[in-house]
Amino acid sequence: MIPPMNTPLGFALHFSLVCLSLAYFAALFRLLKGPTIPDRIIVIDLVASATMGIILVFIVATGKTIYINVALIIALIVFMGNVAFAKYLKKTMQND
């Protein structure tokens, strides 16, 4: 249960959820508008980071630490995707 707004922890949790939600929606807007594929890949990283942030705020609010595994798996998948995309870009840059 999220603490009430009149406590410092409650205010911090609510504020961080609002900020992360704004970052999430701004990233989704940029994902739709992004002119190139590398821009969209960066936005996907930002969306994953915002999602992990929301999960971590939920963990702090509820005390259910089982969801740390979910955030860790998201981070690993995004990292592997970044490495694969970097290899792809390196290969296409060498062919030019």
N, C-alpha and C positions, 0 to 999 in steps of 0.2 A: 504494500500500500504506500502510495506517495505521501510524504509528510505534508501537512497543511502549509499554505503560502506564508503564514505569519512566522514560520521558523526560518532561520538562515539556510538550512539544508533544503527545505521545501522550495524556497525562493530560487535557490541555485539550480535545483532540478527542473523546475518549471521554465526558468530562463534558458537553460541549456537545451531543453526540448524545443522551445520556440526557435532558438537560433539554428539548431540542427534541421528543423523542419523547413525554415526559410532557405538554408543552404541546399537542402534536398530539392525543393521546388525550383530554385534558381538553376541548379544543375540540370534538372529535367528540361527546363526551357532551353538551356544551352545545348543539350543533347539534340533537341529537335531542330535548332537553328544552326548548329555547328557546320562550318563550310567544308571541313576536311575530315578524313577518317582519324588522323592522330588527335584532332580536337575532341572527337567523340570518344576515343579511348581514354583520354584524360578525364572526361566527364564521367565515364563509367567508374573510374577510380574514385572520383569525388563522391559519387552516389554510394559506392561500397563503403567508403570511409564514414559518410554520414549515417549509413545504416548501422555500421559497427558502433558509432557513437550513441545512437538511439538505443541499441541493445545494452551498451554499457551503462547508460543512464537508468535504464530499466533494472539492471542488476543492482545498482546502488539503491534505487528506490525500494525494491522488493526484498533484496537480500538473497535472491535465488541465484546462486553462483553457477548453476548448471548451464546457464546460457553463455558463459565464457567460452565454452567449446564451440558454440555457433559462431561467435565473433572471430575466434581463431581460425575456423574453417573458411570463413569468408575471406579473411586476410590472406590465407595461403592460396586460395583459388585465384584471387586478384593478383597476387604476386606472380604466380605461374603464368597467368594470362599476360602480364606485363613482359615477362621474360620471352614468351613466345612471340609477342608482337615486336619486341626489340630485335629478335633474330630475323623476323620477317622483313622489318625495315632495313636491317643491315644487308640482307640478301638483295633486296630491290635496289638499294643505293649502290651496291657493287656492280650490278648489271648495267647501270647507267653510264 
